[in-house]
Amino acid sequence: MSSTNRQILLASRPVGMIRDECFRSETTPLPEIRDGEALVRNIYLSIDPTIRGWLDDSESYLPPVQIGEVVRCGGVGEVVESKSPNYQPGDIVFGMIGWQEYSVAGRDGQEMNVLPKGLPLTAALSVFGVTGMTAYFGMLEIGKPVEGETVVVSGAAGATGSVAGQIAKIQGCRVVGIAGSDEKCAWVRDELGFDDCINYKTEKIPERLRESCPQGVDVFFDNVGGQILENVLDRINQRARVVLCGAISQYNATEKVPGPSNYMQLVIQRARMEGFIIMDYIPRFGEGIMKMGGWVGEGKVKFLVDIVDGLENAPSAINRLFTGANNGKLLVKVSDEPS
Ligand SMILES: NC(=O)c1ccc[n+]([C@@H]2O[C@H](COP(=O)([O-])OP(=O)(O)OC[C@H]3O[C@@H](n4cnc5c(N)ncnc54)[C@H](OP(=O)(O)O)[C@@H]3O)[C@@H](O)[C@H]2O)c1
């Protein structure tokens, strides 16, 4: 075990896309654990679009990361030393581990969850983790798709969108994705079983939506916001449900972003637009994981994981989410999985 802990700290707040200068690296002695705590060797960092928001000095569902603090993120690691009855050396734990080589479970009341043995770590951070559960609860609890309805998913090839669309297929819906390349669209259609997929970079979305959703749109699971949200709002049916999961097209905006100019569609179509934050569903994750486990086992839900090697690459890796360079759930590997 190393005697030091390499960390990546926020050095300055990004304006627009994240730049390397926004971070600095620091090597500190390994944290000393106290009673009730455990030392965790971090293995995979979960790189999520929401981290971009935490770097801004603005109100959100969690406080901003302060200048000089380790960048916050979820992830998994192995307990290497414990002074807590909750953790045994060798346990694999999930929690807020941060952009660093080691973290402490149980510090300041921040407990981590011990993962069941045998669960692949990359699956625990994707289809059975935050993105999979976001797809599950967002689609089923907010979107409430009904057999025969038409469901559109933006960010359709991403970690959340790809699973959300497959869940809507399982419910018996017509499912149309929107993604940023022909390769991604082909994967969504041919491998995941979506009925169609629109390449928003090369195709005219309004025309293609008319073509692929001849009966209109009953559920829109939106990961992107902006122009795509407006385009889909123009096609919604009466009593449609628009699930606001995220708005990644806006996360690097340097000016206040305009709302959808056609929001009157919600009035005209007696429709509902509702946001949610997955943290509110944590007490129900057991239920979601059980259901998802069945679907993955039956081959009804497939998923991809995109692993970037090395803690030092976390700052550049996060921009892959905004350029669309990631293929599936983006993780940074900090150290090897236990053999
Ligand atoms: N509400 C919640 O609690 C919750 C929880 C988790 C995630 N989310 C949200 O879910 C969304 C997806 O997150 P994820 O972790 O699953 O990431 P992801 O979808 O795996 O990766 C992000 C994808 O967004 C697409 N994208 C980036 N910029 C875009 C733009 N300007 N226009 C259109 N598409 C763009 C890219 O795909 P293309 O190549 O297709 O452009 C990229 O691959 C995000 O909005 C995130 O904030 C919400």
The ligand as a Gaussian input file, in Angstrom:
#p B3LYP/6-31G(d) Opt

LIG

0 1
 N      -31.667000      13.819000     -12.744000
 C      -30.725000      13.048000     -12.224000
 O      -30.728000      12.709000     -11.053000
 C      -29.611000      12.573000     -13.134000
 C      -28.757000      11.541000     -12.733000
 C      -27.769000      11.115000     -13.630000
 C      -27.640000      11.743000     -14.874000
 N      -28.482000      12.760000     -15.177000
 C      -28.388000      13.444000     -16.477000
 O      -28.498000      12.472000     -17.489000
 C      -27.845000      12.948000     -18.651000
 C      -26.919000      11.872000     -19.183000
 O      -25.895000      11.629000     -18.238000
 P      -24.945000      10.346000     -18.358000
 O      -24.123000      10.310000     -17.142000
 O      -25.774000       9.178000     -18.717000
 O      -23.991000      10.745000     -19.567000
 P      -23.919000      10.094000     -21.021000
 O      -25.268000      10.198000     -21.637000
 O      -23.267000       8.765000     -20.939000
 O      -22.914000      11.079000     -21.749000
 C      -23.327000      12.360000     -22.109000
 C      -23.784000      12.382000     -23.578000
 O      -24.495000      13.599000     -23.814000
 C      -24.452000      13.878000     -25.187000
 N      -24.273000      15.328000     -25.386000
 C      -23.261000      16.108000     -24.924000
 N      -23.433000      17.391000     -25.324000
 C      -24.568000      17.411000     -26.060000
 C      -25.271000      18.435000     -26.755000
 N      -24.834000      19.707000     -26.763000
 N      -26.396000      18.110000     -27.423000
 C      -26.840000      16.833000     -27.427000
 N      -26.237000      15.809000     -26.789000
 C      -25.111000      16.097000     -26.111000
 C      -23.276000      13.109000     -25.796000
 O      -23.810000      12.127000     -26.661000
 P      -23.962000      12.388000     -28.259000
 O      -22.725000      11.810000     -28.870000
 O      -25.202000      11.651000     -28.561000
 O      -24.043000      13.872000     -28.446000
 C      -22.640000      12.436000     -24.578000
 O      -22.143000      11.157000     -24.874000
 C      -27.154000      14.249000     -18.264000
 O      -27.961000      15.346000     -18.631000
 C      -27.080000      14.140000     -16.761000
 O      -26.972000      15.397000     -16.133000
 C      -29.452000      13.183000     -14.348000

